[in-house]
Amino acid sequence: LKPHPPLLLSLKTSISQVSRTMASKRADCVLAVGEDNTLAGILTDKDITFRVIAAGLNPNNTTLEEVMTAHPTSI
């Protein structure tokens, strides 16, 4: 099995757009990249549930940068 390439989205992408992208690609997470295309953070479907929906934030006005896990460790 060949893994799918990671979903890379801009830090300024709205959570509603992130959710639509994740749904269309059947993904459970996205990687947030800065202007220089370096890894800045990660956001999972569980993060959207807890940090956006349960917290009462508006997904249209909340950006990926605001709710992502910043500076993830990668290997």
N, C-alpha and C positions, 0 to 999 in steps of 0.2 A: 504494500500500500504506500502510495506517495502522499505525504502530508500536504495540506493546502498552504499556500504562501500566507504569511501573516497579513492582517488588515492594518494598514497604516493610515491614520487620520490626523489632520491638523489639530493642534491644541484648541483652536477657536471653533471647532465643529460643535454644533448644538447637540444636546443629548437626544433630542427627537431624531435628528439625522443619523447619529451614531446607532440608535436603535433600529432605524429602517435599514441601514447598511448591514448591521449584524443579522437581521432577520432575512434579508435577501441572500446573504452568503451562508446562512445557517451556522453562524459563528457564535461562540460564547464569550469572546473577548476581542478587544482591539488594542493596538499599540498606538500611543500618542507620540507624534514626532514634532520637533520644533522646526523653525524656519531653516535651520542648517541640516535638516533631515536626520538628526540624531534622536535616539530614544529618550523621551522625557517622562513617560509614564505608561501605565496599563489600566484598562477599565474592563471589568467583567460584567456579565449579566446580573450577577448577584450584587455588585456594586451599584448598578442602576436601581435595583429593587430597594436596597437599604439606604443609599446615600441621596437618591433623588426622589423616588416615589414615596417611600415611608417618611422621608424628611419633609415632604410637602413642597418640594421645589418644582418650579415650572420647567418641564423638559425643553420647551421652546426657547427659554431665556437662559438656561444653564449650559455652560460650555464644558467640554471634555476636561479642560484644564482645571476647572473648579472642583471636580469630584473624583478625578483619577488618583491612583496610587502613584505618587511621584518617585522618581529615582529607583525603579525596580532593579534588583540585582539580576544580571544576565550572564550566561556563560556560552 
